């Protein structure tokens, strides 16, 4: 009897730990809760999921704020995309984070 196995999802984008990404989620902007794209950093990846940590507060779909600022997304999620434009930083200036 042949066995059938599920193939892992083939992601549209390849993410690595440390990548800057944008995620479509509920987050705080100017002390108000909004739904839109916000930048974050990939902090963990496994076979199916990508963990992204954000600077502003982020919220689950049921309204709860996420205390560690980390949301998990499926690798092939349409709510996660790489940041396309990178701001050039001069080597002589120190960025203000």
Backbone as a chain_set.jsonl record, in Angstrom:
{"seq": "XXXXXXXXXXXXXXXXXXXXXXXXXXXXXXXXXXXXXXXXXXXXXXXXXXXXXXXXXXXXXXXXXXXXXXXXXXXXXXXXXXXXXXXXXXXXXXXXX", "coords": {"N": [[0.845, -1.179, 0.0], [0.814, 2.08, -1.015], [2.18, 5.025, 0.491], [1.049, 8.304, 1.117], [2.393, 11.486, 1.394], [2.272, 14.712, 2.835], [3.403, 17.568, 1.137], [5.77, 20.031, 2.136], [4.825, 23.498, 2.52], [5.472, 25.631, -0.251], [7.176, 28.467, -0.011], [6.46, 31.836, -1.056], [8.258, 33.837, -0.562], [11.581, 33.807, 0.686], [12.583, 33.675, 3.922], [14.895, 34.722, 6.458], [16.407, 34.526, 9.71], [16.691, 37.642, 11.243], [15.997, 39.16, 9.066], [14.366, 42.081, 7.846], [10.977, 42.653, 7.775], [7.592, 43.253, 6.608], [4.423, 43.205, 8.113], [0.951, 42.56, 7.936], [-1.198, 43.563, 10.236], [-2.996, 44.116, 13.359], [-1.99, 46.936, 15.148], [-0.317, 49.396, 17.26], [-0.341, 52.822, 16.526], [0.65, 56.055, 16.848], [-0.547, 56.078, 19.401], [-2.989, 54.893, 18.903], [-5.087, 52.165, 17.973], [-4.591, 50.466, 15.011], [-5.156, 48.89, 11.791], [-2.941, 47.548, 9.619], [0.075, 47.681, 7.582], [3.13, 46.956, 9.176], [6.517, 47.295, 10.23], [8.828, 44.702, 11.124], [11.063, 42.311, 12.667], [12.41, 39.219, 11.675], [12.58, 36.617, 13.937], [12.562, 33.904, 14.439], [12.336, 30.773, 12.716], [10.595, 27.971, 11.478], [9.658, 24.809, 9.981], [7.113, 25.445, 9.009], [6.277, 27.923, 9.991], [6.834, 31.456, 10.677], [8.328, 33.595, 12.952], [7.829, 36.875, 14.007], [9.11, 39.805, 15.399], [8.032, 42.866, 16.786], [8.409, 46.441, 17.153], [6.375, 48.363, 17.954], [3.318, 47.964, 19.945], [1.482, 45.022, 19.292], [-1.485, 43.238, 18.241], [-3.64, 40.42, 18.759], [-6.085, 38.798, 16.632], [-8.422, 38.582, 18.071], [-8.351, 40.698, 19.761], [-6.586, 40.85, 21.974], [-3.619, 42.204, 23.378], [-0.272, 41.458, 22.474], [2.104, 40.439, 24.679], [4.918, 39.979, 24.342], [5.465, 41.096, 21.932], [5.656, 39.516, 19.663], [4.566, 37.891, 16.791], [3.321, 35.002, 15.128], [3.467, 33.727, 11.842], [2.203, 31.845, 9.068], [4.521, 30.359, 6.741], [3.865, 30.817, 4.068], [2.16, 33.019, 4.182], [-0.073, 35.596, 3.161], [-0.039, 37.896, 4.531], [2.48, 38.692, 5.17], [5.496, 40.089, 4.141], [8.641, 40.765, 2.506], [10.672, 43.644, 3.241], [10.862, 46.031, 0.788], [12.182, 48.404, 0.111], [15.203, 49.783, 1.092], [16.659, 51.938, 3.377], [19.44, 53.906, 2.814], [22.262, 54.036, 4.828], [24.678, 56.186, 5.945], [28.107, 55.515, 6.528], [29.374, 57.179, 8.257], [27.509, 58.273, 9.922], [25.602, 57.677, 12.881], [22.939, 55.575, 13.316], [19.76, 56.515, 14.712], [18.027, 54.735, 16.914]], "CA": [[0.0, 0.0, 0.0], [1.67, 3.272, -1.051], [1.898, 6.091, 1.447], [1.106, 9.653, 0.553], [2.863, 12.446, 2.379], [2.053, 16.111, 2.465], [4.609, 18.337, 0.847], [5.807, 21.293, 2.884], [4.423, 24.616, 1.667], [6.554, 26.321, -0.946], [6.957, 29.889, 0.259], [6.685, 32.806, -2.122], [9.462, 34.56, -0.16], [12.469, 33.057, 1.57], [12.939, 34.52, 5.059], [15.958, 34.271, 7.349], [16.454, 35.245, 10.98], [17.337, 38.941, 11.107], [15.408, 39.904, 7.951], [13.334, 43.066, 8.132], [9.78, 42.327, 7.005], [6.38, 43.985, 6.933], [3.297, 42.318, 8.378], [-0.362, 43.203, 7.988], [-1.793, 43.143, 11.505], [-3.429, 45.193, 14.245], [-0.871, 47.443, 15.929], [-0.481, 50.761, 17.753], [0.321, 53.899, 15.797], [0.237, 57.317, 17.471], [-1.378, 55.705, 20.552], [-4.278, 54.368, 18.46], [-5.019, 50.829, 17.366], [-4.878, 50.506, 13.576], [-4.866, 47.652, 11.059], [-2.163, 47.888, 8.442], [1.42, 47.111, 7.474], [4.086, 47.442, 10.168], [7.814, 46.619, 10.103], [9.294, 43.864, 12.212], [12.28, 41.534, 12.395], [12.247, 37.776, 11.811], [13.374, 36.132, 15.068], [12.621, 32.439, 14.45], [11.702, 30.125, 11.568], [10.596, 26.503, 11.464], [9.225, 24.28, 8.685], [5.835, 25.982, 8.556], [5.936, 29.214, 10.584], [7.844, 32.507, 10.824], [8.053, 34.465, 14.095], [8.266, 38.244, 13.748], [9.018, 40.676, 16.574], [7.738, 44.243, 16.415], [8.69, 47.486, 18.135], [5.118, 48.822, 18.573], [2.42, 46.933, 20.446], [0.691, 44.319, 18.278], [-2.665, 42.624, 18.822], [-4.225, 39.247, 18.128], [-7.339, 39.143, 15.957], [-9.518, 38.672, 19.04], [-8.232, 41.933, 20.531], [-5.593, 40.829, 23.039], [-2.281, 42.693, 23.067], [0.743, 40.415, 22.612], [3.085, 41.036, 25.594], [6.318, 39.903, 23.902], [5.546, 41.769, 20.621], [5.994, 38.52, 18.635], [3.464, 37.199, 16.131], [3.709, 33.897, 14.245], [2.776, 33.703, 10.562], [2.581, 30.735, 8.186], [5.575, 30.747, 5.801], [3.273, 31.305, 2.824], [1.107, 33.977, 4.513], [-0.174, 36.809, 2.344], [0.093, 39.026, 5.446], [3.894, 38.865, 5.486], [6.281, 40.364, 2.937], [9.94, 41.393, 2.782], [10.735, 45.088, 3.011], [11.45, 46.193, -0.539], [13.102, 49.541, 0.034], [16.109, 49.92, 2.237], [17.218, 53.268, 3.51], [20.895, 53.856, 2.867], [22.819, 54.675, 6.01], [26.076, 56.556, 5.758], [28.988, 54.887, 7.513], [29.846, 58.186, 9.195], [26.448, 58.64, 10.852], [25.124, 56.629, 13.74], [21.478, 55.615, 13.249], [19.038, 56.743, 15.939], [16.987, 53.704, 17.035]], "C": [[0.891, 1.243, 0.0], [1.215, 4.319, -0.032], [1.935, 7.432, 0.73], [1.476, 10.615, 1.681], [2.541, 13.848, 1.89], [3.391, 16.76, 2.17], [4.609, 19.586, 1.714], [5.398, 22.431, 1.963], [5.631, 25.266, 1.008], [6.334, 27.815, -0.794], [7.235, 30.762, -0.965], [7.978, 33.582, -1.85], [10.28, 33.67, 0.764], [12.921, 34.001, 2.681], [14.061, 33.876, 5.859], [15.894, 35.09, 8.629], [17.254, 36.532, 10.784], [16.796, 39.77, 9.953], [14.385, 40.91, 8.459], [12.171, 42.781, 7.196], [8.662, 43.295, 7.373], [5.255, 42.977, 7.104], [2.016, 43.136, 8.448], [-1.061, 42.682, 9.229], [-2.306, 44.364, 12.256], [-2.235, 45.614, 15.093], [-1.169, 48.864, 16.396], [0.313, 51.727, 16.895], [-0.236, 55.201, 16.342], [-0.795, 57.084, 18.576], [-2.79, 55.273, 20.17], [-4.07, 52.996, 17.832], [-5.459, 50.93, 15.902], [-4.588, 49.135, 12.974], [-4.152, 48.061, 9.786], [-0.805, 47.22, 8.477], [2.345, 47.769, 8.491], [5.371, 46.628, 10.037], [8.147, 45.826, 11.352], [10.53, 43.108, 11.77], [11.987, 40.059, 12.621], [13.164, 37.289, 12.924], [13.465, 34.614, 15.145], [11.866, 31.909, 13.237], [11.705, 28.621, 11.818], [10.044, 26.051, 10.11], [7.972, 24.945, 8.137], [5.561, 27.422, 8.986], [7.147, 30.152, 10.659], [7.427, 33.383, 12.006], [8.661, 35.838, 13.816], [8.066, 39.066, 15.016], [8.906, 42.123, 16.115], [8.119, 45.2, 17.523], [7.384, 47.995, 18.762], [4.314, 47.652, 19.126], [1.641, 46.333, 19.277], [-0.411, 43.537, 18.986], [-3.067, 41.382, 18.05], [-5.554, 39.647, 17.498], [-8.51, 39.242, 16.931], [-9.356, 39.853, 20.0], [-7.163, 41.962, 21.604], [-4.253, 41.36, 22.55], [-1.28, 41.567, 23.326], [1.879, 40.972, 23.47], [4.528, 40.996, 25.107], [6.531, 40.502, 22.509], [5.914, 40.805, 19.491], [4.72, 37.872, 18.111], [4.038, 36.115, 15.225], [2.842, 33.933, 13.0], [3.144, 32.42, 9.828], [3.608, 31.228, 7.163], [4.99, 31.346, 4.525], [2.15, 32.318, 3.052], [1.124, 35.174, 3.574], [-0.073, 38.063, 3.2], [1.536, 39.296, 5.86], [4.665, 39.044, 4.189], [7.624, 40.966, 3.328], [9.85, 42.891, 2.532], [11.483, 45.302, 1.711], [12.436, 47.344, -0.611], [13.938, 49.614, 1.298], [16.694, 51.319, 2.23], [18.729, 53.139, 3.626], [21.382, 54.661, 4.063], [24.284, 54.95, 5.757], [26.913, 55.923, 6.866], [29.449, 55.884, 8.563], [28.772, 58.605, 10.191], [26.024, 57.438, 11.675], [23.597, 56.673, 13.708], [20.851, 55.767, 14.624], [17.898, 55.744, 16.038], [16.036, 54.032, 18.129]], "O": [[1.658, 1.436, 0.943], [0.027, 4.466, 0.255], [2.76, 7.654, -0.156], [0.925, 10.548, 2.78], [2.541, 14.125, 0.691], [4.38, 16.529, 2.865], [3.547, 20.14, 1.996], [5.6, 22.346, 0.751], [6.679, 25.43, 1.632], [5.407, 28.37, -1.384], [8.108, 30.472, -1.783], [8.702, 33.942, -2.779], [9.729, 32.878, 1.529], [13.569, 35.012, 2.412], [14.169, 32.652, 5.932], [15.389, 36.213, 8.634], [18.353, 36.515, 10.23], [17.097, 40.959, 9.857], [13.63, 40.626, 9.389], [12.347, 42.679, 5.982], [8.777, 44.059, 8.331], [5.143, 42.018, 6.341], [2.003, 44.258, 8.954], [-1.468, 41.522, 9.287], [-2.08, 45.502, 11.844], [-1.553, 44.777, 15.684], [-2.157, 49.466, 15.977], [1.479, 51.491, 16.578], [-1.445, 55.43, 16.306], [-1.789, 57.804, 18.673], [-3.69, 55.283, 21.01], [-3.026, 52.709, 17.246], [-6.55, 51.413, 15.598], [-3.873, 48.323, 13.561], [-4.683, 48.821, 8.976], [-0.554, 46.321, 9.28], [2.343, 48.99, 8.647], [5.33, 45.427, 9.769], [7.806, 46.208, 12.472], [10.988, 43.249, 10.636], [11.39, 39.686, 13.631], [14.374, 37.51, 12.88], [14.337, 34.081, 15.831], [10.889, 32.508, 12.786], [12.689, 28.064, 12.305], [9.976, 26.856, 9.182], [7.788, 25.003, 6.921], [4.698, 28.08, 8.405], [8.299, 29.72, 10.698], [6.293, 33.859, 12.053], [9.828, 35.958, 13.445], [7.0, 39.034, 15.63], [9.588, 42.551, 15.184], [8.151, 44.825, 18.695], [7.287, 48.055, 19.988], [4.593, 46.493, 18.818], [1.196, 47.053, 18.383], [-0.298, 43.213, 20.168], [-2.863, 41.297, 16.839], [-6.089, 40.714, 17.797], [-9.493, 39.922, 16.639], [-10.132, 39.996, 20.945], [-6.858, 43.042, 22.109], [-3.8, 41.019, 21.458], [-1.426, 40.812, 24.287], [2.563, 41.899, 23.034], [5.299, 41.899, 25.43], [7.632, 40.433, 21.963], [6.433, 41.238, 18.463], [3.901, 37.369, 18.88], [5.102, 36.285, 14.63], [1.632, 34.142, 13.082], [4.275, 31.949, 9.944], [3.57, 32.391, 6.762], [5.56, 32.281, 3.962], [1.274, 32.461, 2.199], [2.183, 35.7, 3.232], [-0.025, 39.173, 2.67], [1.781, 40.049, 6.801], [4.515, 38.259, 3.252], [7.733, 41.609, 4.371], [9.051, 43.349, 1.714], [12.602, 44.817, 1.542], [13.43, 47.259, -1.331], [13.43, 49.517, 2.415], [17.162, 51.811, 1.203], [19.237, 52.361, 4.434], [20.973, 55.801, 4.28], [25.042, 54.05, 5.396], [26.464, 55.815, 8.007], [29.871, 55.485, 9.648], [29.086, 59.231, 11.204], [26.084, 56.304, 11.201], [23.011, 57.703, 14.039], [21.353, 55.209, 15.599], [16.901, 55.876, 15.328], [15.096, 53.278, 18.376]]}, "num_chains": 1, "name": "protein.A"}
